[in-house]
């Protein structure tokens, strides 16, 4: 009987040892380690994706040159945005600017075409009408009894002519190409030096013109996303602008930083590798 109890106890001990040994088998340990490694990999991938997403949210655009959350603030306040004329804003109103001259009130347009500067405006609407009216008055005979009424009528005729000329010189009469030409003229004058106000070879002028083209092309691509040719042109313009800015940075660091501020461009958007 004692022998029977000993043999049964041995069998129980042997079975428990086998079960414990199986739980510590090499394959079980490897499977647990593999699952832990997969969980760690998923966590690392999720953290990497989150960091990339956060970096993209604050990275400056290589096209616009500003960070996404700063575009609405920086672009309207830069020098380039203040110089150019927006076609939609130009046609949003038909109001004129009445101004008093010696011949009477003349309704001047808000924006002149054909490069009519303030000096030309003074010549066309103040000096020439007054001279023409005076010449017509001098041609009247001295003994004319109704001279005062004729003088008033002559001044009114010159005022009407000035109003017609003002309407003809209104930039709202121009098409898109005419408005673009006027914008290029303004950019060249704004970014040139006072000594040479129309210096198209100046690096700052070329960079400003390229930025103007890039923004116009970007607005077009937002509406026509399948325009592959324009997308390629946009890529070429961006790299051309970066090349000019890289040259300017090596030549004069102060001018480089000044033009970036005037065009609302972040250094990260024009330096290094640009992926469009």
Secondary structure, DSSP 4 states (H G I P E B T S, - for coil): -HHHHHHHHHHHHHHHHHHHHHHT-HHHHHHHHHHHHHHHHHHHHHHHHHHHHHHHHHSPPTTT-S-TTTHHHHHHHSHHHHHS--HHHHTT----EEEEETTEEEEE-SSBSTT--HHHHHIIIIIHHHHHHHHHHHTS-TT-TTHHHHHHHHHHHHHHHHHHHHHHTBGGGS-HHHHHHHHHHHHHHHHSBTTBTT-TTSHHHHHHHHHHHHHHHHHHHHH-TT-HHHHHHHHHHHHHHHHHHHHHHHH-HHHHHHHHHHTT--GGGTSS----
